[in-house]
């Protein structure tokens, strides 16, 4: 793995920021009216509630359709090992897009690119307020109209993971907006997506999604907890990740940027302005490694619009921070669609660290993304 692709991504993101691209999904992102602001506020409140207590959200759902969907999703999370903590990862590392903001009917998509999964939510104005009417989760492939692949897009062969993640994000948002901006499609959106039969969703789609979430959590848990006969990379990676998080949430990114000396100056200026209080709950959401470098992505559930990444060089039994990257989801999406670039050619895919079988976390252990033991069948 070389860092050339990082510089290309940084250039795309920086140009997007300089051009002032708006966030995805807003009808008037520069001058939103009160209804638009309230719609997004309620949608983000839903996201936060799903992170905190998904069972309570299901119990309080006002419509039978929303309640049935939430209960089925919660059951799948429980069956395949993640339990309520699966939502912390799925929603906490998601980006959102919306159509119909401020109108009588609004659709908000929460998309997690690391498990290539979209949660589509339908909102309508009832007599008192905007209410969740229905929702469904589905693989990004299904929304984009392609054959479902068991692997998330960023892990597939043929493209570097960072390029694949941004490309999948752009394609998913485009597909969502194209479909849900169409009144004919919206009239029966479940049929249009092929998720009209809830029993089929529970039997075929939910296990795939819940298993993706659990597998990613298990990989991330390997950083947090040591295991017998683990890969020798994990201990230095564990130490590097802890140091990164502690520094970011207490002292900000300036100390980290002093270590990451190969970060482009303009980008370093942007990262240095991120306030530590917005990084509470910061945790790794994905990583990949080869013989020379380790690439780790970090996100905080307090933010839904960007991801940070860190490139570490491997030096004997230690890792050295080399480059910090800031990828604003919406701006990167707009930049890709605007043709800023060229998009870098894919490099050979690095070999991922093998997924170990981590030890059971200590009781009451506090981790940003805790994982329950898989259900024994």
C-alpha positions as CSV (number, residue, x, y, z in Angstrom):
1,X,0.0,0.0,0.0
2,X,1.4,3.4,-0.8
3,X,0.1,6.8,0.2
4,X,-0.4,8.2,-3.3
5,X,-4.1,7.4,-3.3
6,X,-4.4,9.5,-0.1
7,X,-3.1,12.6,-1.7
8,X,-5.5,12.2,-4.6
9,X,-8.4,11.8,-2.2
10,X,-7.3,14.8,-0.2
11,X,-7.2,16.9,-3.3
12,X,-10.7,15.9,-4.3
13,X,-12.0,16.6,-0.8
14,X,-10.1,19.9,-0.6
15,X,-11.4,21.1,-3.9
16,X,-14.9,20.2,-2.9
17,X,-14.6,22.2,0.3
18,X,-13.2,25.2,-1.6
19,X,-16.0,25.0,-4.2
20,X,-18.5,25.1,-1.3
21,X,-20.6,22.0,-2.3
22,X,-23.7,21.7,-0.1
23,X,-24.7,18.7,2.0
24,X,-26.6,15.9,0.3
25,X,-30.3,15.9,0.3
26,X,-31.2,19.4,1.3
27,X,-33.8,21.3,-0.7
28,X,-32.1,24.6,0.2
29,X,-29.0,23.8,2.2
30,X,-27.7,27.4,2.3
31,X,-31.1,28.9,3.4
32,X,-33.2,26.2,4.9
33,X,-36.6,27.1,6.2
34,X,-38.0,26.1,9.6
35,X,-39.8,23.0,8.3
36,X,-36.6,21.7,6.7
37,X,-34.6,22.3,9.8
38,X,-37.1,20.5,11.9
39,X,-37.3,17.5,9.5
40,X,-33.5,17.0,9.7
41,X,-33.5,17.6,13.4
42,X,-36.1,14.9,14.0
43,X,-34.3,12.4,11.7
44,X,-31.0,12.9,13.5
45,X,-32.8,12.6,16.8
46,X,-34.1,9.2,15.5
47,X,-30.5,8.2,14.6
48,X,-29.3,9.1,18.1
49,X,-32.2,7.2,19.7
50,X,-31.3,4.1,17.7
51,X,-27.7,4.4,18.9
52,X,-28.8,4.7,22.5
53,X,-31.8,2.4,22.9
54,X,-33.2,0.7,19.7
55,X,-35.7,-1.4,21.7
56,X,-37.3,1.7,23.2
57,X,-37.6,3.3,19.7
58,X,-39.4,0.2,18.5
59,X,-41.7,0.2,21.5
60,X,-42.6,3.9,21.0
61,X,-43.2,3.7,17.2
62,X,-46.5,5.2,16.4
63,X,-47.4,3.1,13.4
64,X,-47.7,-0.7,13.1
65,X,-45.4,-0.7,10.0
66,X,-42.6,1.1,11.7
67,X,-42.9,-1.0,14.9
68,X,-42.9,-4.3,13.0
69,X,-39.8,-3.3,11.0
70,X,-37.9,-2.2,14.0
71,X,-38.8,-5.3,16.0
72,X,-37.7,-7.5,13.1
73,X,-34.4,-5.7,12.7
74,X,-33.7,-5.8,16.5
75,X,-34.5,-9.5,16.5
76,X,-32.0,-10.1,13.6
77,X,-29.3,-8.1,15.4
78,X,-29.9,-10.2,18.5
79,X,-29.9,-13.5,16.6
80,X,-26.7,-12.8,14.7
81,X,-24.6,-11.7,17.7
82,X,-24.5,-7.9,17.9
83,X,-27.6,-7.2,19.9
84,X,-28.4,-3.5,20.5
85,X,-24.8,-2.6,20.1
86,X,-25.1,-3.4,16.4
87,X,-27.1,-0.3,16.0
88,X,-24.4,1.8,17.6
89,X,-22.1,0.7,14.8
90,X,-24.6,0.7,12.0
91,X,-26.1,4.2,12.8
92,X,-23.1,5.7,14.6
93,X,-20.9,5.4,11.5
94,X,-23.6,6.3,9.0
95,X,-24.0,9.3,6.7
96,X,-27.5,10.6,5.8
97,X,-29.3,11.9,2.7
98,X,-32.9,13.1,2.4
99,X,-35.6,13.8,-0.1
100,X,-38.8,15.8,0.3
101,X,-37.4,17.8,3.2
102,X,-40.0,20.2,4.5
103,X,-42.8,18.5,2.5
104,X,-45.7,16.4,3.8
105,X,-43.7,13.2,3.1
106,X,-40.0,12.9,3.7
107,X,-37.5,10.1,3.2
108,X,-34.2,9.9,5.0
109,X,-31.6,7.4,4.2
110,X,-28.9,6.5,6.8
111,X,-26.0,4.8,4.9
112,X,-23.1,3.0,6.5
113,X,-20.4,2.5,3.8
114,X,-18.4,0.2,6.0
115,X,-21.1,-2.5,5.9
116,X,-22.6,-1.1,2.6
117,X,-26.1,-1.0,4.2
118,X,-28.8,1.6,3.9
119,X,-31.7,2.2,6.4
120,X,-34.5,3.9,4.5
121,X,-37.0,5.8,6.8
122,X,-40.3,7.3,5.7
123,X,-41.7,10.3,7.6
124,X,-45.1,12.0,7.3
125,X,-46.8,14.8,9.1
126,X,-49.5,13.5,11.4
127,X,-51.8,15.9,13.3
128,X,-49.2,16.7,16.0
129,X,-45.8,16.4,14.3
130,X,-43.6,14.6,11.8
131,X,-43.7,10.9,12.6
132,X,-41.8,7.8,11.5
133,X,-44.2,5.9,9.3
134,X,-42.1,3.0,8.0
135,X,-38.5,1.9,7.5
136,X,-36.4,-0.9,6.1
137,X,-32.8,-1.8,5.8
138,X,-31.2,-3.3,2.7
139,X,-27.8,-3.9,1.1
140,X,-26.4,-1.0,-0.9
141,X,-26.3,-3.2,-3.9
142,X,-30.0,-3.6,-3.9
143,X,-30.6,0.1,-3.7
144,X,-28.1,0.7,-6.5
145,X,-29.8,-2.0,-8.7
146,X,-27.0,-4.5,-8.8
147,X,-26.6,-8.1,-7.7
148,X,-26.0,-8.5,-4.0
149,X,-22.4,-9.2,-3.0
150,X,-21.8,-10.7,0.4
151,X,-18.9,-8.4,0.9
152,X,-19.3,-4.6,1.4
153,X,-18.2,-2.6,-1.6
154,X,-15.0,-1.2,0.0
155,X,-13.7,-4.7,0.7
156,X,-14.1,-6.1,-2.8
157,X,-11.2,-6.8,-5.1
158,X,-10.4,-4.4,-8.0
159,X,-10.3,-1.1,-6.2
160,X,-8.5,0.4,-3.2
161,X,-10.8,0.5,-0.2
162,X,-10.8,4.3,0.1
163,X,-11.7,4.8,-3.5
164,X,-14.3,2.0,-3.3
165,X,-15.9,3.6,-0.2
166,X,-16.3,7.0,-1.8
167,X,-17.5,5.5,-5.1
168,X,-20.1,3.4,-3.3
169,X,-21.2,6.3,-1.3
170,X,-21.7,8.5,-4.4
171,X,-23.6,5.7,-6.2
172,X,-25.8,5.0,-3.3
173,X,-26.8,8.6,-2.7
174,X,-27.5,9.0,-6.4
175,X,-29.7,5.9,-6.5
176,X,-31.6,7.0,-3.4
177,X,-32.3,10.5,-4.7
178,X,-33.2,9.3,-8.2
179,X,-35.7,6.8,-6.8
180,X,-37.2,8.8,-3.9
181,X,-37.5,12.1,-5.9
182,X,-39.8,10.2,-8.2
183,X,-43.5,10.4,-7.0
184,X,-44.4,7.2,-9.0
185,X,-41.7,5.3,-7.2
186,X,-42.5,6.8,-3.8
187,X,-46.1,5.7,-4.1
188,X,-45.0,2.1,-3.6
189,X,-41.4,2.3,-2.6
190,X,-41.3,-1.1,-1.0
191,X,-42.4,-2.8,-4.2
192,X,-39.9,-0.7,-6.2
193,X,-37.0,-1.9,-4.0
194,X,-38.2,-5.5,-3.9
195,X,-38.8,-5.4,-0.1
196,X,-42.6,-5.5,-0.2
197,X,-42.7,-8.9,1.5
198,X,-41.5,-8.4,5.1
199,X,-41.1,-12.1,5.7
200,X,-38.7,-12.4,2.7
201,X,-36.7,-9.5,4.1
202,X,-36.5,-11.2,7.5
203,X,-35.4,-14.5,5.9
204,X,-33.0,-13.4,3.2
205,X,-31.8,-9.8,3.7
206,X,-31.8,-9.3,7.5
207,X,-29.3,-12.2,8.2
208,X,-26.9,-10.8,5.6
209,X,-27.0,-7.3,7.0
210,X,-26.9,-8.4,10.7
211,X,-24.0,-10.7,9.9
212,X,-22.1,-8.0,8.1
213,X,-22.5,-5.7,11.2
214,X,-21.3,-8.5,13.6
215,X,-18.3,-9.4,11.5
216,X,-17.1,-5.8,11.3
217,X,-17.6,-5.5,15.1
218,X,-15.6,-8.6,15.7
219,X,-12.7,-7.3,13.6
220,X,-12.8,-4.0,15.5
221,X,-13.1,-5.9,18.8
222,X,-9.8,-7.5,18.0
223,X,-8.2,-4.1,18.3
224,X,-9.8,-3.5,21.7
225,X,-9.2,-6.9,23.3
226,X,-6.2,-9.2,23.1
227,X,-6.5,-12.8,22.1
228,X,-4.5,-15.9,22.4
229,X,-2.1,-16.4,19.5
230,X,-3.2,-13.2,17.9
231,X,-1.5,-11.6,14.9
232,X,1.6,-9.7,16.2
233,X,0.4,-6.6,14.5
234,X,-2.6,-6.2,16.9
235,X,-0.7,-5.1,20.0
236,X,1.1,-2.1,18.4
237,X,-2.1,-1.3,16.5
238,X,-4.1,-1.4,19.8
239,X,-1.6,1.0,21.3
240,X,-1.7,3.3,18.3
241,X,-5.5,3.4,18.2
242,X,-5.8,4.1,22.0
243,X,-3.2,6.9,21.7
244,X,-5.0,8.4,18.7
245,X,-8.4,8.4,20.5
246,X,-7.1,9.7,23.8
247,X,-5.2,12.6,22.2
248,X,-8.0,13.5,19.8
249,X,-10.7,13.7,22.5
250,X,-8.5,15.5,25.1
251,X,-6.0,17.7,23.3
252,X,-7.4,17.8,19.7
253,X,-5.5,16.9,16.6
254,X,-2.5,19.3,16.7
255,X,-0.3,16.8,18.6
256,X,-1.2,14.1,16.2
257,X,-0.5,16.3,13.2
258,X,3.0,16.9,14.6
259,X,3.5,13.1,14.3
260,X,1.8,12.8,10.9
261,X,4.4,15.0,9.2
262,X,3.4,13.9,5.7
263,X,-0.1,15.3,6.0
264,X,-0.5,18.1,3.4
265,X,-0.4,21.5,5.1
266,X,-3.8,22.8,3.8
267,X,-5.4,19.6,5.0
268,X,-3.6,19.8,8.4
269,X,-5.1,23.3,8.9
270,X,-8.6,21.8,8.4
271,X,-8.0,18.9,10.8
272,X,-6.5,21.1,13.4
273,X,-9.7,23.0,13.7
274,X,-11.8,20.0,14.7
275,X,-12.8,20.5,18.3
276,X,-12.1,17.7,20.9
277,X,-15.7,17.9,22.3
278,X,-17.1,16.8,18.9
279,X,-14.9,13.7,19.0
280,X,-16.5,12.1,22.1
281,X,-17.1,8.4,21.3
282,X,-14.4,8.5,18.6
283,X,-13.6,4.9,17.6
284,X,-12.2,2.9,14.7
285,X,-14.9,1.9,12.1
286,X,-12.7,0.0,9.7
287,X,-9.1,-0.9,9.0
288,X,-6.9,-2.7,6.5
289,X,-3.2,-3.5,6.4
290,X,-0.4,-4.9,4.3
291,X,3.3,-5.6,5.0
292,X,4.2,-1.9,5.0
293,X,1.3,0.2,6.3
294,X,-2.0,0.1,8.2
295,X,-4.9,2.3,7.2
296,X,-7.4,2.9,10.0
297,X,-10.7,4.9,9.7
298,X,-12.1,6.7,12.7
299,X,-15.6,8.2,13.3
300,X,-17.5,9.8,16.1
301,X,-21.2,9.1,16.6
302,X,-21.6,12.8,17.3
303,X,-20.9,13.6,13.7
304,X,-22.5,12.2,10.6
305,X,-20.7,14.1,7.9
306,X,-17.1,13.0,7.8
307,X,-14.6,10.3,8.6
308,X,-11.0,10.5,9.6
309,X,-8.3,8.1,8.5
310,X,-4.7,7.5,9.7
311,X,-1.9,5.8,7.8
312,X,0.7,4.1,10.0
313,X,4.0,2.8,8.8
314,X,5.1,-0.5,10.2
315,X,8.5,-0.4,11.8
316,X,9.6,-3.6,13.4
317,X,7.2,-4.0,16.4
318,X,5.9,-0.4,16.3
319,X,3.6,1.7,14.2
320,X,4.4,5.3,13.2
321,X,1.7,7.8,12.3
322,X,2.4,9.0,8.8
323,X,-0.6,10.8,7.3
324,X,-3.9,12.1,8.7
325,X,-6.9,12.4,6.3
326,X,-10.2,14.2,6.6
327,X,-12.9,13.0,4.2
328,X,-16.2,15.0,4.3
329,X,-18.8,12.6,3.0
330,X,-21.1,15.1,1.4
331,X,-18.3,17.1,-0.2
332,X,-16.5,14.0,-1.5
333,X,-19.8,12.8,-3.0
334,X,-20.4,16.1,-4.7
335,X,-16.8,16.2,-5.9
336,X,-17.0,12.8,-7.4
337,X,-20.2,13.7,-9.2
338,X,-18.7,17.0,-10.4
339,X,-15.8,15.1,-12.0
340,X,-13.1,16.7,-9.9
341,X,-10.1,14.7,-10.4
342,X,-9.0,12.3,-12.2
343,X,-10.0,9.5,-10.0
344,X,-6.9,7.5,-9.2
345,X,-6.4,4.1,-10.8
346,X,-6.9,1.3,-8.4
347,X,-3.8,-0.2,-6.8
348,X,-3.5,-3.9,-6.0
349,X,-5.7,-4.6,-3.0
350,X,-3.7,-5.0,0.2
351,X,-4.1,-8.2,2.2
352,X,-6.4,-7.7,5.1
353,X,-5.3,-8.7,8.6
354,X,-6.9,-12.1,9.3
355,X,-9.9,-11.9,11.6
356,X,-8.9,-13.6,14.9
357,X,-11.2,-15.1,17.5
358,X,-11.0,-12.5,20.3
359,X,-11.4,-13.3,23.9
360,X,-14.7,-12.5,25.6
361,X,-14.7,-8.9,26.8
362,X,-14.6,-8.4,30.6
363,X,-18.0,-7.9,32.1
364,X,-19.0,-4.2,32.2
365,X,-16.2,-3.3,29.9
366,X,-16.7,0.2,28.3
367,X,-15.9,0.3,24.7
368,X,-17.2,2.7,22.0
369,X,-18.6,-0.3,20.1
370,X,-19.1,-3.2,22.5
371,X,-20.1,-6.6,21.0
372,X,-22.1,-9.3,22.7
373,X,-21.2,-12.9,22.3
374,X,-22.7,-14.6,19.2
375,X,-25.8,-16.6,19.8
376,X,-25.0,-20.2,20.2
377,X,-27.1,-22.3,18.0
